[in-house]
């Protein structure tokens, strides 16, 4: 049977002879390769080729029907014309490092432009303090401002590991650590490639493994429009990103220092400007630990607890719900507040609580129906970073707790612990049911049941308490500075004295060790009405009401007043 291969061989053999059957095939191929060929032209060339093929079949005595059938079989085996063969494309990831102290609109515009240029993900990586560069805003503020500066950009990932670890990772290390996400491109300004032709660029001379990276890595180089770097200065694999509006963060900080927070308006995202203002960042005066804000136009995210009263109270505020909130309203008890904090702390918005539970240390007793113009006092509360080592030796880092974290026995035998504080062994052997580290907000919770004294919510301390401590004798709970790191290691035989861990009551499973410290990047702003008295609630917990309820309300506790608790301006 005549095959298509026979036809191809015959046509190819005669293609070089003008007027042969192969010549129309060559014309058709040339027409298909011509970008400006019209549809009519291609149709005429195709018809001529088919006519010559049929004439060739007649000359050779071939069965044209069998050739058509073979051609149709090949068409059926190929993908349909409207479904092209799948093509693979490497996922492109841009890594943009810097101080972001503070993040500016220019930084955000770069992230937007990178996405428009085809990058699937933009990793914003605030780097940790280096010895050759002073730090102006502390890590907790830099972390919060960076989250706010790039919020609502779904292709952006803000990575805070270096700030959290107080460690500076080199660009080479970042490339290795992020390589699983895709094809890594480093985002740099044109200053970093200047003198690259001579091997004297910043990348080549100051980056670790810079000369190797210059040759092997990929770079996006941004520069002012119309002032592109000399091509001879560029790394072998690089892309240019023309963009205007660059403002050094040092210049912006100077502007804020001289002209106040209003100088940042228009140069940073609105929520970053508001954060700078309320915390007094980059100013000539040290900001107080708490601040006051006025809600001119409240936009709420509402979180409610399981109580029926919570649902009823939430109805009063539904008209203020918004897709772009500036305040998180939590209606319930302390448990509801803890759940809301765990889920939404990275939004970097103040949390305003309304009590629908019991005592409620973290929530207000009353709020006005209309929060417009309400004045609130914000207290920045720390969160604990909890790192653990499992019984199998696997380390888990970076869990967070707002109230407390603890280790306890997971069997009938008492647990044995070694206690280290700031890397120094303080107690060789603690025999107890468990050990706990609590923030000030957690000092009135489980820590109090272990004998710790509750402390005011804004106290710069963490509490260390033990449950049923047998050794050492006369153990007493401690209040430690909030920059303390506590490590609790199980030294008992795992099969006989297993230990399990918890963070804010969430089980972490069986563990070998737990290290707890205040996180340098995670914190929460709790909002209270001006009449709310932090010390009053503390006194209520220390001196509970008597059996007849005569002392049910402390005369000094103004948080329980039923009247309006905020000043409404205008």
Secondary structure by P-SEA (a helix, b strand, c coil): cccaaaaaaaaaaacccccccaaaaaaaaaaaacccccaaaaaaaaaaaaaaaaaaaaaacccaaaaaaaaaaaaaaccccccccbbbbcbbbbbbbcccccccaaaaaaaaaaaaacccbbbbccccccccccccccaaaaaaaaaaaccccccbbbbcccccccccccaaaaaaaaccccbbbbbbccccccccccccccccccccaaaaaaccbbbbbbbccccccccccccccbbbbbbcccccaaaaaaaaaacccccccccccaaaaaaaaaacccccccccccccccccbbbbbccccccaaaaaaaaaccccccccccbbbbcccaaaaaaaaaccccccbbbbbbcccccccccccccccccccbbbbbbbbbbbbbbbccccccccccccccccccccccccbbbbbbbbccccccccccccccccccccccccccccccccccccccccbbbbbbcccccccbbbbbbccccbbbbbbbccccccbbbbbbcccccccccccccccccccbbbbbbbcccccaaaaaaaaacccccccccccccccccccccccccccc
